[in-house]
């Protein structure tokens, strides 16, 4: 799926406080169980390494523009399970 495709939504999800790499991988695995939704992890933008922080900055969710309401609710439940999050841009999936 291409970012320029008008029939595809791409939403940046960031958790605050950060969650661990293993949790991001688990989250991505759960999200990708939803039909037509993919999750792509992206690196933390800071150049300072922290053993206590996550090296992952967040996750990109890619989905069709016409995602079913049931799928939106399930995505929100999964994200809420992992903590407090924000979405950029604000799509149909809001905290």
Secondary structure, DSSP 8 states (H G I E B T S, - for coil): --TT-TTEEEEEEEESS---HHHHHHHHHHHTTSTT-EEEEEE-S-SS--SSS-SEEEEEEEEETT--HHHHHHHHHHHHHH--EEEES--S---
